[in-house]
């Protein structure tokens, strides 16, 4: 006889019922038990709890000393299912936000994106003092045949537009996370989405 009662595995061995506490799980699992020498496990039982895609644990004692007793399915409790659903949904929301933010800079090469902080720094300094050294913007303006002040203005305009767009996306992601924190059912969790225009 082997079954799960009140969060414990109950196993009948030699006319005795031995009980082993089981962990809380977020997804359904299979519980397997072996009778093993008491110098390996004090209670004479080796128990493994294997969730989907996990490697199965087996006793590390001599194989001939371990007797496989059987297995029983263990269902995750609702709270654990809800916790697992929330974790999966948060990962989905974060991935969707990452993808949306990535589209903002998708038309620029990485090396140009890496220059943005320097471009903004020089543009902000030029607003305060036109005599400030701005080697990066000076080179870009000369190559594009633009006045330095116009380029500085464009850099700041683009920086502000990027800040608004990325800030909106971050706000939508955070609002979705707030909804996730408040969700009390798996159905409510499933309904939460990272959607542009949701702010």
Residue frames as qw, qx, qy, qz and C-alpha x, y, z in Angstrom:
[[0.000, 0.889, 0.458, 0.000, 0.00, 0.00, 0.00],
 [0.393, -0.152, 0.035, 0.906, 1.29, 3.44, -0.93],
 [0.085, 0.804, 0.492, 0.322, -0.67, 6.68, -1.01],
 [0.214, 0.265, -0.175, 0.924, -0.49, 10.39, -0.23],
 [0.378, -0.734, -0.563, -0.032, -2.35, 11.69, 2.81],
 [0.319, -0.933, -0.112, 0.122, -2.17, 15.20, 4.25],
 [0.216, 0.906, -0.362, 0.043, 1.04, 16.08, 2.42],
 [0.394, -0.528, 0.752, -0.019, 2.81, 12.86, 3.41],
 [0.633, 0.247, -0.676, -0.285, 3.63, 9.67, 1.55],
 [0.706, -0.319, 0.512, -0.371, 2.30, 6.68, 3.50],
 [0.575, 0.380, -0.703, -0.176, 3.99, 3.37, 2.66],
 [0.883, -0.334, 0.208, -0.255, 3.22, -0.04, 4.17],
 [0.490, 0.518, -0.692, 0.112, 6.41, -2.04, 4.76],
 [0.393, 0.069, -0.859, 0.319, 6.48, -5.24, 6.81],
 [0.371, -0.602, -0.704, 0.061, 3.17, -4.55, 8.50],
 [0.268, -0.565, -0.246, 0.741, 4.17, -0.98, 9.43],
 [0.324, 0.867, 0.304, 0.226, 3.02, 2.29, 7.90],
 [0.509, -0.296, 0.025, 0.808, 5.93, 4.64, 7.33],
 [0.211, 0.923, 0.322, -0.025, 5.29, 8.28, 6.56],
 [0.528, -0.072, 0.164, 0.830, 7.51, 10.73, 4.73],
 [0.142, 0.788, 0.221, -0.557, 6.64, 14.46, 4.46],
 [0.580, 0.427, 0.468, 0.512, 6.43, 15.64, 0.85],
 [0.187, -0.239, 0.035, 0.952, 7.37, 19.09, -0.46],
 [0.424, 0.708, 0.332, -0.456, 4.83, 21.52, -1.84],
 [0.450, 0.027, 0.622, 0.640, 4.99, 21.45, -5.62],
 [0.247, 0.469, -0.044, -0.847, 3.93, 23.92, -8.29],
 [0.618, 0.278, -0.491, -0.547, 3.16, 21.28, -10.92],
 [0.955, -0.136, 0.077, -0.252, 1.96, 17.69, -10.74],
 [0.070, 0.629, -0.773, 0.035, 4.65, 15.10, -10.05],
 [0.889, -0.044, -0.440, -0.114, 5.31, 11.40, -9.62],
 [0.414, -0.661, 0.547, -0.303, 6.40, 10.14, -6.20],
 [0.828, 0.188, -0.528, -0.009, 8.47, 6.95, -6.20],
 [0.559, -0.662, 0.415, -0.280, 9.61, 4.95, -3.16],
 [0.693, 0.299, -0.646, 0.115, 12.27, 2.34, -2.46],
 [0.809, -0.587, 0.040, -0.007, 12.95, 0.26, 0.61],
 [0.496, 0.654, -0.445, 0.358, 16.62, 0.85, 1.46],
 [0.664, -0.152, -0.567, 0.463, 19.00, -0.14, 4.28],
 [0.359, -0.893, -0.272, 0.016, 18.52, 1.87, 7.45],
 [0.570, -0.468, 0.115, 0.665, 22.20, 2.82, 7.48],
 [0.285, 0.270, 0.441, 0.807, 21.46, 4.63, 4.18],
 [0.309, -0.464, -0.158, -0.815, 18.16, 6.19, 5.31],
 [0.134, -0.170, 0.747, -0.629, 17.15, 6.02, 8.97],
 [0.658, 0.140, 0.342, -0.656, 13.50, 5.32, 8.17],
 [0.521, 0.002, 0.835, 0.178, 14.40, 2.66, 5.58],
 [0.508, 0.712, 0.484, -0.007, 12.76, 4.62, 2.74],
 [0.247, -0.229, 0.327, 0.883, 14.15, 6.53, -0.20],
 [0.343, 0.737, 0.557, -0.170, 11.54, 8.80, -1.79],
 [0.256, -0.075, 0.352, 0.897, 11.87, 10.84, -4.97],
 [0.327, 0.743, 0.430, -0.395, 9.47, 13.50, -6.23],
 [0.375, -0.044, 0.557, 0.739, 9.86, 13.98, -9.97],
 [0.369, 0.698, 0.234, -0.567, 8.15, 16.83, -11.81],
 [0.750, 0.614, 0.229, 0.089, 7.88, 16.99, -15.60],
 [0.529, 0.766, -0.217, 0.295, 11.26, 17.43, -17.32],
 [0.372, -0.754, 0.505, -0.194, 13.16, 16.78, -14.06],
 [0.474, 0.332, -0.814, 0.047, 15.72, 14.00, -13.82],
 [0.835, -0.425, -0.242, -0.254, 14.50, 11.15, -11.64],
 [0.171, -0.641, 0.671, -0.330, 16.39, 10.59, -8.41],
 [0.893, -0.062, -0.437, -0.089, 17.29, 7.04, -7.45],
 [0.729, -0.669, 0.134, 0.056, 18.87, 5.63, -4.30],
 [0.312, 0.784, -0.529, 0.093, 22.66, 5.94, -4.17],
 [0.624, -0.417, 0.645, -0.144, 23.06, 2.80, -2.09],
 [0.153, -0.195, 0.912, 0.326, 24.00, -0.53, -3.69],
 [0.525, 0.041, -0.404, -0.748, 21.33, -1.36, -6.30],
 [0.523, -0.122, -0.841, -0.059, 20.82, -4.85, -4.85],
 [0.185, -0.216, -0.690, 0.665, 20.03, -3.28, -1.45],
 [0.303, 0.203, 0.098, -0.926, 17.20, -1.11, -2.82],
 [0.188, 0.361, 0.909, 0.095, 13.74, -2.58, -3.43],
 [0.173, -0.119, -0.277, -0.938, 11.44, -0.50, -5.65],
 [0.181, 0.301, 0.797, -0.492, 8.05, -0.24, -3.95],
 [0.254, 0.654, 0.677, 0.221, 6.11, 1.69, -6.58],
 [0.133, 0.053, 0.082, 0.986, 4.90, 5.12, -7.51],
 [0.054, 0.719, 0.663, -0.200, 1.93, 7.38, -7.01],
 [0.234, 0.575, 0.255, 0.742, 0.88, 10.59, -8.76],
 [0.277, -0.524, -0.425, 0.684, 0.99, 13.74, -6.68],
 [0.184, 0.775, 0.410, 0.444, -1.17, 16.68, -7.69],
 [0.243, 0.137, -0.230, 0.932, -0.04, 20.18, -6.91],
 [0.028, -0.626, -0.634, 0.454, -2.37, 22.11, -4.65],
 [0.275, 0.855, 0.388, 0.208, -4.33, 25.04, -6.06],
 [0.236, -0.937, 0.115, 0.233, -2.11, 27.59, -4.32],
 [0.545, -0.375, 0.562, 0.497, 0.96, 25.96, -5.84],
 [0.488, 0.489, 0.603, 0.399, -0.67, 25.88, -9.29],
 [0.071, 0.972, 0.224, 0.024, -1.51, 29.57, -8.89],
 [0.392, -0.776, 0.323, 0.374, 2.06, 30.40, -7.86],
 [0.569, -0.052, 0.649, 0.502, 3.41, 28.47, -10.84],
 [0.364, 0.719, 0.524, 0.276, 0.96, 30.17, -13.21],
 [0.094, -0.984, -0.030, 0.151, 1.98, 33.59, -11.88],
 [0.486, -0.554, 0.481, 0.474, 5.69, 32.83, -12.35],
 [0.517, 0.245, 0.668, 0.476, 5.11, 31.65, -15.92],
 [0.207, 0.877, 0.409, 0.143, 2.94, 34.68, -16.71],
 [0.253, -0.898, 0.143, 0.329, 5.53, 37.09, -15.29],
 [0.515, -0.264, 0.602, 0.551, 8.19, 35.52, -17.52],
 [0.397, 0.553, 0.633, 0.367, 5.83, 35.92, -20.51],
 [0.001, 0.973, 0.222, -0.070, 5.10, 39.57, -19.65],
 [0.387, -0.730, 0.335, 0.452, 8.81, 40.35, -19.25],
 [0.515, 0.017, 0.667, 0.538, 9.65, 38.68, -22.58],
 [0.287, 0.756, 0.535, 0.246, 6.87, 40.60, -24.35],
 [0.142, -0.968, -0.019, 0.207, 8.12, 43.88, -22.85],
 [0.508, -0.461, 0.496, 0.532, 11.71, 43.07, -23.81],
 [0.472, 0.332, 0.661, 0.480, 10.58, 42.45, -27.39],
 [0.129, 0.911, 0.381, 0.095, 8.58, 45.69, -27.50],
 [0.285, -0.880, 0.174, 0.337, 11.43, 47.80, -26.12],
 [0.578, -0.202, 0.581, 0.537, 13.85, 46.13, -28.53],
 [0.446, 0.636, 0.536, 0.330, 11.74, 47.37, -31.47],
 [0.057, -0.973, -0.079, 0.207, 12.47, 50.96, -30.42],
 [0.209, -0.762, 0.502, 0.351, 16.14, 50.55, -31.26],
 [0.832, 0.148, 0.523, 0.113, 15.83, 47.84, -33.92],
 [0.612, 0.765, 0.119, 0.160, 16.80, 50.13, -36.81],
 [0.018, -0.910, 0.402, -0.099, 20.07, 51.22, -35.21],
 [0.762, 0.248, -0.547, 0.242, 23.32, 49.23, -35.15],
 [0.740, -0.544, -0.315, 0.239, 24.63, 48.27, -31.70],
 [0.567, -0.044, -0.093, 0.817, 27.73, 50.46, -31.97],
 [0.040, -0.493, -0.174, -0.852, 25.53, 53.52, -32.62],
 [0.624, -0.651, -0.354, -0.249, 23.28, 52.66, -29.67],
 [0.744, -0.328, -0.269, 0.516, 26.39, 52.45, -27.49],
 [0.332, 0.194, -0.001, 0.923, 27.15, 56.07, -28.45],
 [0.240, -0.731, -0.471, -0.432, 23.76, 57.38, -27.30],
 [0.544, -0.725, -0.285, 0.313, 24.78, 58.21, -23.71],
 [0.478, -0.244, 0.141, 0.832, 27.76, 60.21, -25.02],
 [0.097, 0.446, 0.479, 0.750, 25.59, 61.96, -27.63],
 [0.364, -0.795, -0.450, -0.183, 23.05, 62.95, -24.97],
 [0.589, -0.570, -0.144, 0.554, 25.77, 64.09, -22.57],
 [0.366, -0.031, 0.263, 0.892, 27.34, 66.31, -25.23],
 [0.064, -0.584, -0.528, -0.613, 23.94, 67.65, -26.40],
 [0.458, -0.793, -0.396, 0.069, 22.95, 68.58, -22.83],
 [0.541, -0.441, 0.004, 0.716, 26.30, 70.29, -22.28],
 [0.258, 0.222, 0.403, 0.849, 25.90, 72.27, -25.53],
 [0.204, -0.770, -0.520, -0.307, 22.50, 73.56, -24.39],
 [0.514, -0.768, -0.181, 0.336, 24.22, 75.06, -21.34],
 [0.212, -0.767, 0.338, 0.502, 27.37, 76.31, -23.14],
 [0.780, 0.620, 0.018, -0.087, 27.86, 76.32, -26.92],
 [0.216, 0.793, -0.565, 0.078, 31.60, 76.49, -26.35],
 [0.744, -0.353, 0.549, -0.145, 31.66, 73.08, -24.65],
 [0.089, 0.400, -0.849, -0.335, 33.80, 70.46, -26.34],
 [0.805, 0.185, 0.393, -0.404, 31.55, 67.93, -28.09],
 [0.083, -0.455, 0.767, 0.444, 33.84, 65.75, -30.19],
 [0.327, 0.229, 0.912, 0.096, 31.29, 63.07, -31.09],
 [0.329, 0.771, 0.486, -0.245, 28.50, 65.46, -32.05],
 [0.059, 0.777, -0.307, -0.546, 30.95, 67.77, -33.84],
 [0.174, -0.243, 0.858, 0.419, 32.12, 64.86, -36.01],
 [0.310, 0.460, 0.832, 0.004, 28.55, 63.69, -36.71],
 [0.224, 0.842, 0.253, -0.420, 27.35, 67.23, -37.52],
 [0.010, -0.649, 0.504, 0.570, 30.28, 67.90, -39.85],
 [0.213, -0.031, 0.918, 0.333, 29.76, 64.62, -41.71],
 [0.214, 0.601, 0.770, -0.017, 26.03, 65.29, -42.07],
 [0.166, 0.302, 0.219, 0.913, 26.53, 68.98, -42.94],
 [0.372, -0.760, -0.502, -0.177, 24.30, 70.03, -40.05],
 [0.065, -0.710, 0.318, -0.626, 24.79, 72.92, -37.64],
 [0.311, 0.091, -0.838, 0.438, 25.99, 71.55, -34.29],
 [0.308, 0.012, 0.464, -0.830, 23.11, 73.20, -32.42],
 [0.730, 0.104, -0.240, -0.632, 20.55, 71.58, -34.72],
 [0.638, 0.120, -0.760, 0.024, 22.10, 68.14, -34.22],
 [0.080, 0.072, -0.738, 0.666, 22.16, 68.66, -30.44],
 [0.525, 0.048, 0.192, -0.828, 18.47, 69.60, -30.56],
 [0.765, 0.133, -0.480, -0.408, 17.64, 66.49, -32.62],
 [0.435, 0.140, -0.836, 0.304, 19.58, 64.25, -30.22],
 [0.148, 0.002, 0.623, -0.768, 17.65, 65.64, -27.24],
 [0.659, 0.103, -0.078, -0.741, 14.32, 65.34, -29.08],
 [0.723, 0.133, -0.653, -0.182, 15.05, 61.69, -29.91],
 [0.243, 0.109, -0.811, 0.520, 16.20, 61.02, -26.35],
 [0.377, 0.031, 0.414, -0.828, 12.97, 62.48, -24.98],
 [0.747, 0.138, -0.296, -0.578, 10.84, 60.52, -27.47],
 [0.594, 0.149, -0.786, 0.089, 12.68, 57.31, -26.57],
 [0.009, 0.082, -0.718, 0.691, 12.23, 58.03, -22.85],
 [0.586, 0.064, 0.169, -0.790, 8.48, 58.52, -23.31],
 [0.778, 0.174, -0.471, -0.377, 8.08, 55.39, -25.46],
 [0.518, 0.132, -0.802, 0.267, 10.20, 53.14, -23.25],
 [0.144, -0.091, 0.589, -0.790, 8.67, 54.63, -20.10],
 [0.707, 0.036, -0.057, -0.704, 5.20, 53.83, -21.43],
 [0.765, 0.137, -0.617, -0.125, 6.24, 50.24, -22.10],
 [0.280, 0.148, -0.770, 0.554, 7.80, 49.93, -18.66],
 [0.391, -0.063, 0.364, -0.843, 4.62, 51.33, -17.11],
 [0.802, 0.061, -0.295, -0.516, 2.47, 48.82, -19.00],
 [0.631, 0.150, -0.742, 0.170, 4.74, 45.99, -17.83],
 [0.058, 0.116, -0.675, 0.726, 4.58, 47.19, -14.23],
 [0.594, -0.034, 0.115, -0.795, 0.77, 47.55, -14.42],
 [0.811, 0.079, -0.513, -0.271, 0.54, 43.97, -15.70],
 [0.446, 0.133, -0.766, 0.444, 2.76, 42.85, -12.82],
 [0.269, -0.115, 0.450, -0.844, 0.48, 44.72, -10.37],
 [0.775, 0.009, -0.175, -0.608, -2.53, 42.87, -11.84],
 [0.704, 0.153, -0.691, 0.058, -0.61, 39.62, -11.47],
 [0.127, 0.172, -0.708, 0.673, 0.06, 40.32, -7.79],
 [0.473, -0.008, 0.319, -0.821, -3.68, 40.88, -7.23],
 [0.671, 0.085, -0.563, -0.474, -4.88, 37.86, -9.24],
 [0.517, -0.298, 0.669, -0.444, -6.47, 35.16, -7.09],
 [0.870, 0.216, 0.405, -0.177, -7.41, 32.63, -9.78],
 [0.534, -0.126, 0.636, 0.543, -5.55, 30.88, -12.56],
 [0.372, 0.687, 0.562, 0.272, -8.14, 32.23, -15.01],
 [0.057, -0.985, -0.055, 0.151, -7.40, 35.80, -13.89],
 [0.467, -0.560, 0.488, 0.480, -3.67, 35.17, -14.34],
 [0.541, 0.226, 0.680, 0.440, -4.24, 33.78, -17.86],
 [0.256, 0.861, 0.427, 0.108, -6.17, 36.92, -18.85],
 [0.249, -0.865, 0.134, 0.414, -3.30, 39.30, -18.03],
 [0.752, 0.455, 0.227, 0.419, -1.34, 40.51, -21.06],
 [0.298, -0.493, 0.153, 0.803, 1.42, 42.96, -21.93],
 [0.410, 0.647, 0.568, 0.300, -0.44, 45.06, -24.48],
 [0.220, -0.016, 0.087, 0.971, 0.60, 48.36, -25.99],
 [0.294, -0.379, -0.337, -0.810, -2.17, 50.90, -25.56],
 [0.578, -0.466, -0.669, 0.041, -3.16, 49.30, -22.24],
 [0.349, -0.182, -0.399, 0.828, -1.84, 52.25, -20.22]]
